[in-house]
Amino acid sequence: MAAEPTAAPALAVIGGGPAGLMAAEAARAAGVEVDVYDRMGSVGRKFLIAGKGGLNLTHSDPPATFVTRYGAREVEVARWLDVFDAQALRDWAGGLGIETFVGSSGRVFPSDLKAAPLLRGWLRRLRASGVRFHRHHRWLGWDADGALRFAVDDDGERSVQAQAAVFALGGGSWPVLGSDGTWVPAFAQRRVDVAPLAPSNCGFDVAWTPHFASRFAGQPLKPVVVEWRDKGGQPERRQGEFVVTANGVEGSLIYALSASLRDAIAAQGPVEIRLDLVPGRDADRLARDLAQPRNGRSFSEHLRRRAGIDGVKAGLLHEVLPKQDREDAARIAATLKSLPLRLVRARPLDEAISSAGGVRFEALDERLMLKTLPGTFVAGEMIDWEAPTGGYLLTACFASGRIAGEGAARWLGAARA
């Protein structure tokens, strides 16, 4: 079917995740006519899936600590949070009738822990305000005249000549839910500076022996301390938990270090982290306990009785400690306190929780408008920033959407003046 023009909206928002919906809300509040286009059958699909086990909306860190979670882009994201921070997000949720609470980890959740009631209330409010939604619209790029081109399920292609656009298409993780990074070539053709997409909050491959992988895949390691020292950098030590997989390791403690680990592997190849499997136990005391006579007990039973080590932790020790060293109590204790683990590579982007890379900040003005494409704004994970899990990702997506939506409204107002 040939491209079919449609009525021109003032603002087209492409992508119906948190960033896109917040952009739509901000622009509509400023009196702009807004149409939202999403490739899926309903908007907010990734938001719903992310909240399936309990929606971690934001975090209760003090502002000065909160901004440090954005690493190399701390300064830029701090400007977003000056406009819409964690408390503003909680207040906004309260305006939808969703009360929040701070969990023991400092993470902030809706009182019912669910994403669906918040999303339903938000969509009702957006529709009541006049925002129009178009499902099954997959963005393909721009026509020669600058119109937005969409593939529409069962209806060929459609062109939309919007006065301005906010793109909130996500990064490259979760392709099944629409964030597949297919927007990158179209932006590159328009000479937009885009950093390559890379996995963030991701797992890593480890060359397990087949025996270890088959026996312990899926088992959690907790509590454990991970120590990681980048070349020439200060050591990072974090306590928490992660999961052994058939291919390697993943989980919250690994995700917290994933950005620096990923970059180090890309620069120098496989890296080594160290695990303290018995945090809180003194190495000398541990060695003395392990030096006690076995009295006929097996090595595994001796470990369990004297060090509290069994299951996957005992498996890890067997994985790295040579058999001839299993009579040396000091060596065993030293290994339990600093067990080497070699990470070979990051897991693929489509398995990651989120992505790094995207439109570089240098290509954007303070309104998140592309400097080379006036009237075109971007928000959310399409921009080159990343953050650990814990509510920091969602907060920055909401904040960037607010800035892009308000920026688009101001730009449209100035264009009409």
Secondary structure, 3 states (H helix, E strand, C coil): CCCEECCCCCEEEECCCHHHHHHHHHHHHCCCCEEEECCCCCCCHHHHHHCCCCCCCEECCCHHHHHHHHHHHHHHHHHHHHHCCHHHHHHHHHHCCCCEEECCCCEEEECCCCCHHHHHHHHHHHHHHCCEEECCEEEEEECCCCCEEEEECCCCEEEECCCEEEECCCCCCCHHHCCCCCCHHHHHHCCCCEEEEEEECCCEECCCCHHHHHHHCCCEEEEEEEEECCCCCCCEEEEEEEEECCCEEECHHHHHHHHHHHHHHHHHCCEEEEEECCCCCCHHHHHHHHCCCCCCCCHHHHHHHHHCCCHHHHHHHHHHCCHHHCCCHHHHHHHHHCEEEEECEECCHHHCCEEEEEECHHHECCCCEECCCCCEEECHHHECCCCCCCCHHHHHHHHHHHHHHHHHHHHHHHHHC
